């Protein structure tokens, strides 16, 4: 017999309490500008991450972003905001459309560098040589010296804080022998990470019509960096770096204001102004990707607005803890009459702050459950629905063993079953 219970939530405690209720057979309960450097960095030719030159990108008239709270306008042409822990999508505007990622590309370069460090194939104090290609590259630079050698840790800071295209090429050549071979590693790693709309042609984000990523892919990559390389993610939060007496400031306006701890900005004429940022407040982390904004000032204002909106309008709610009993299912021919149903993990969702008014939890299973029952057996499912949010379906597991009755007990139970006609 299918048993389905709909619970109108008023909090995790209420959901746990539902398990203790007597349940009838077919019951349904209504249940910025950075400070001036001491020595100004020389201007570079227009290209990836060139913040000083290039025409403003004309923001395209596109559809509004979609959110669990309804459509929302943003000046970004492409946008994606997600909760780090739950993966919930808070905002989506053309998030799977291929776009020029500009210097946000450097996150993939960083991912491979960090993986080499973690495996021991590279060391932070290792010195790498500067080729003529690295020295000549245009766009933003850390200003490496031709024929010199640079410590890997300095190159990481040059790549992340100063957005140095030259730093990327030095790292790529030092790891793979050439930038072209390193790019092959980037494409391979992208496939492993599930980046389905990313193709790389260089390590820097230098404009190339075949070089693209999507906003969702960039967010996935950012999450992987934070998750896989906590020992190196701290470079993203550094607000400035000085190399050869040239002070350059982190271009991320949220990092400069102490409102985020990473990750990267980008700008090209083709892609406009972009930013990927992550921030943590009260134990909750959000990742935001914006691109195609018309100016630096628009990037500052929109990133501030949408990051605040993400924290102000959503919260992570524990609907059921790992050991909470969601319900008890009757057991046929069991040594005990029922088995507790548990999720086996914390059931957490990112929901709008008015979630209690709209969230519905359904517990669904067939009963009676035939004995024997073993701990961890999948007995049913718990489905959580909320307007504007994809349903969450969680298997419900047997919370304890229920062996079969003895022979005499089974015979008695079978006779009682037929006598009652149940």
Residue pairs with C-beta under 8 A, 6 or more apart in sequence:
1 25
1 366
1 367
1 368
2 364
2 365
2 366
3 23
3 25
3 26
3 329
3 363
3 364
3 365
3 366
3 367
3 380
4 28
4 362
4 363
4 364
5 18
5 23
5 27
5 28
5 29
5 31
5 327
5 362
5 363
5 364
6 28
6 29
6 30
6 31
6 360
6 361
6 362
7 14
7 15
7 18
7 29
7 31
7 360
7 361
7 362
7 363
8 29
8 30
8 31
8 360
9 15
9 31
9 319
9 355
9 356
9 359
9 360
9 361
10 356
11 356
12 317
12 318
12 319
12 320
12 321
12 324
15 319
15 320
15 324
15 326
15 361
16 320
16 321
16 324
16 325
18 29
18 31
18 326
18 327
19 324
19 325
19 326
19 327
19 328
19 340
19 341
21 29
23 327
23 328
31 361
32 253
32 256
32 257
32 300
34 240
34 249
34 250
34 251
34 256
35 249
37 246
37 247
37 248
37 249
38 245
38 247
39 245
39 246
39 247
40 246
41 141
41 143
41 162
41 246
41 247
41 248
42 143
43 52
43 53
44 50
44 52
44 138
44 139
44 140
44 141
45 53
45 138
45 139
46 53
46 54
46 138
46 139
46 269
47 138
47 139
47 140
47 165
47 206
47 207
47 268
48 102
48 103
48 105
48 139
48 140
48 163
48 165
48 204
48 205
48 206
48 207
48 266
48 267
48 268
49 102
49 103
49 139
49 140
49 163
49 165
49 204
49 205
49 251
49 265
49 266
49 267
49 268
50 139
50 140
50 267
50 268
51 140
51 251
51 267
51 296
54 267
54 268
54 269
55 269
56 272
56 294
56 295
57 269
57 270
57 271
57 272
57 273
57 292
57 293
57 294
58 294
59 75
59 76
59 77
59 272
59 292
59 293
59 294
59 298
60 77
60 292
62 77
62 93
62 94
63 93
63 94
64 71
64 72
64 73
64 74
64 93
65 71
65 72
65 73
65 74
65 79
65 91
65 92
65 93
66 72
66 91
66 92
66 93
67 90
67 91
67 92
67 388
68 90
68 314
68 351
68 352
68 386
68 387
68 388
68 389
69 313
69 352
69 388
70 388
72 91
74 91
74 93
74 290
74 302
74 306
75 293
75 294
75 298
75 302
76 93
76 290
76 291
76 292
76 293
76 302
77 93
77 94
77 99
77 272
77 291
77 292
77 293
78 93
78 94
78 95
78 97
78 99
78 214
78 215
78 289
78 290
78 291
78 292
79 91
79 92
79 93
79 94
79 95
79 215
79 288
79 289
79 290
79 291
79 306
80 89
80 91
80 92
80 93
80 95
80 215
80 216
80 218
80 219
80 288
80 289
81 89
81 90
81 91
81 92
81 219
81 286
81 287
81 288
81 289
81 306
81 310
82 88
82 89
82 90
82 219
82 223
82 286
82 287
83 90
83 284
83 285
83 286
83 287
83 314
83 316
83 350
84 223
84 226
84 278
84 280
84 284
84 285
84 286
84 287
85 284
85 285
85 316
85 348
85 350
86 316
86 348
86 349
86 350
88 314
88 349
88 350
88 351
88 389
89 95
90 286
90 310
90 314
90 350
91 306
91 310
92 216
93 215
94 215
95 214
95 215
95 216
95 219
95 289
96 196
96 197
96 214
96 215
96 216
97 197
97 214
97 215
98 197
98 212
98 213
98 214
99 212
99 213
99 214
99 215
99 271
99 291
99 292
100 205
100 207
100 211
100 212
100 268
100 270
100 271
100 291
101 205
101 211
101 212
101 213
101 218
101 266
101 271
101 274
101 291
102 205
102 207
102 266
102 267
102 268
102 271
102 274
102 291
103 140
103 163
103 204
103 205
103 264
103 265
103 266
103 267
104 205
104 213
104 218
104 264
104 265
104 266
104 274
104 275
104 276
104 289
104 291
105 200
105 202
105 203
105 204
105 205
105 211
105 213
105 266
106 159
106 160
106 163
106 168
106 203
106 204
106 205
106 264
107 218
107 221
107 222
107 225
107 263
107 264
107 276
108 186
108 189
108 190
108 198
108 200
108 203
108 221
109 159
109 168
109 171
109 172
109 182
109 186
109 203
109 204
110 156
110 159
110 160
110 225
110 232
111 189
111 193
111 221
111 224
111 225
111 228
111 229
112 175
112 182
112 185
112 186
112 189
113 122
113 152
113 156
113 159
113 171
113 175
114 225
114 228
114 229
114 232
115 189
115 228
115 229
116 122
116 175
117 123
117 124
117 152
117 232
118 228
118 229
118 231
121 175
122 152
122 174
122 175
123 152
124 151
124 152
124 153
124 156
125 151
125 152
125 153
126 151
126 152
126 174
127 149
127 150
127 151
127 152
128 149
128 150
128 151
128 152
128 155
128 170
128 171
128 173
128 174
129 147
129 148
129 149
129 170
129 173
129 174
130 144
130 145
130 146
130 147
130 148
130 149
130 150
130 166
130 170
131 169
131 170
131 173
132 146
133 169
133 173
133 179
134 144
134 166
134 169
134 170
134 173
135 144
135 145
135 146
135 166
137 165
137 166
137 169
137 204
137 206
138 165
139 165
139 204
139 206
140 162
140 163
140 164
140 165
141 162
141 164
141 165
141 166
141 167
142 154
142 155
142 157
142 158
142 159
142 162
142 164
142 166
142 167
142 241
142 243
142 248
143 164
143 166
143 243
143 244
143 246
144 150
144 158
144 164
144 166
144 167
144 170
145 244
150 158
150 167
150 170
152 171
152 174
154 243
155 164
155 167
155 170
155 171
156 167
156 171
156 232
156 235
157 235
157 238
157 241
157 243
158 164
158 166
158 167
158 241
158 243
159 167
159 168
159 171
160 235
160 236
160 238
160 264
161 235
161 238
161 239
161 240
161 241
161 248
161 249
161 250
162 241
162 243
162 248
163 251
163 264
163 265
165 204
165 206
168 203
168 204
169 179
169 203
169 204
171 182
171 203
172 178
172 179
172 181
172 182
172 183
172 203
173 179
173 182
175 182
175 185
176 182
176 184
176 185
179 202
179 203
182 203
183 200
183 201
183 202
183 203
186 200
186 203
187 198
187 199
187 200
190 198
190 199
190 200
190 217
190 221
193 220
193 221
193 224
194 220
195 213
195 217
195 220
195 221
196 214
196 217
197 212
197 213
197 214
197 216
197 217
198 212
198 213
198 214
198 217
199 210
199 211
199 212
200 211
201 208
201 210
201 211
202 208
202 211
205 211
205 266
205 268
207 268
207 269
207 270
215 289
215 290
215 291
216 289
218 276
218 289
219 276
219 287
219 288
219 289
222 262
222 263
222 276
222 278
222 287
222 289
223 287
225 233
225 262
225 263
226 233
226 262
226 278
226 285
226 287
233 261
233 262
234 261
236 252
236 255
236 261
236 262
236 263
236 264
237 255
237 261
237 262
238 250
239 249
239 250
239 255
239 256
240 247
240 248
240 249
240 250
241 247
241 248
241 250
242 248
249 256
250 256
251 265
252 260
252 262
252 263
252 264
252 265
252 275
252 277
253 275
253 299
253 300
253 303
253 304
254 260
254 275
254 277
254 279
254 303
254 304
254 307
255 261
255 262
255 277
257 304
259 279
259 304
259 307
260 277
260 278
260 279
260 307
261 278
261 279
261 280
262 277
262 278
263 276
263 277
263 278
264 275
264 276
265 273
265 274
265 275
265 276
265 299
266 273
266 274
266 275
266 291
267 273
267 274
267 296
271 291
271 292
272 291
272 292
272 293
272 294
273 291
273 292
273 293
273 294
273 295
273 296
273 298
273 299
274 289
274 290
274 291
274 292
274 293
274 299
275 288
275 289
275 290
275 291
275 299
275 303
276 287
276 288
276 289
276 290
277 287
277 288
277 303
277 307
278 285
278 286
278 287
278 288
279 285
279 286
279 307
279 311
280 286
281 311
284 311
284 315
284 316
286 307
286 310
286 311
288 303
288 306
288 307
288 310
290 299
290 302
290 303
290 306
293 299
293 302
313 352
313 353
314 350
314 351
314 352
314 353
315 350
315 351
315 353
315 355
316 348
316 349
316 350
316 351
317 348
317 349
317 350
317 351
317 355
318 346
318 347
318 348
319 347
319 348
319 349
319 359
319 361
319 384
320 326
320 343
320 346
320 347
320 382
320 394
321 343
321 346
321 347
322 342
322 343
322 344
322 345
322 346
323 342
323 399
324 342
324 343
325 340
325 341
325 342
325 399
326 341
326 342
326 343
326 363
326 382
326 396
327 340
327 341
327 363
327 365
327 396
328 338
328 339
328 340
328 341
329 338
329 339
329 341
329 365
329 367
329 368
329 369
329 379
329 380
330 337
330 338
330 367
330 368
330 369
331 337
331 338
331 339
331 368
331 369
331 370
331 371
331 373
331 402
332 368
332 369
332 370
332 371
332 413
333 370
333 371
333 404
333 405
333 409
333 410
333 413
333 414
334 369
334 371
334 372
334 373
334 402
334 403
334 404
334 405
335 371
335 402
335 403
335 404
335 405
335 409
336 402
339 369
339 373
339 379
339 398
339 399
339 400
339 402
340 398
340 399
340 400
341 363
341 365
341 379
341 380
341 396
341 397
341 398
341 399
342 396
342 397
342 398
342 399
343 382
343 394
343 395
343 396
343 397
344 376
344 395
344 397
345 394
347 382
347 384
347 392
347 394
349 355
349 359
349 384
349 386
349 389
349 392
351 359
351 386
351 389
352 358
352 386
352 388
355 386
358 386
358 387
359 384
359 385
359 386
360 384
360 385
360 386
361 382
361 383
361 384
362 382
362 383
362 384
362 385
363 380
363 381
363 382
363 396
364 380
364 381
364 382
364 383
365 379
365 380
365 381
365 396
366 380
369 379
369 398
369 402
371 402
371 403
371 404
371 405
372 401
372 402
372 403
372 404
373 379
373 398
373 401
373 402
374 398
374 401
375 397
375 398
375 399
375 400
375 401
376 397
376 398
377 397
377 398
378 395
378 396
378 397
379 396
379 397
379 398
380 395
380 396
381 393
381 394
381 395
381 396
382 393
382 394
382 395
382 396
383 391
383 392
383 393
383 394
384 391
384 392
384 393
384 394
385 391
385 392
404 410
405 413
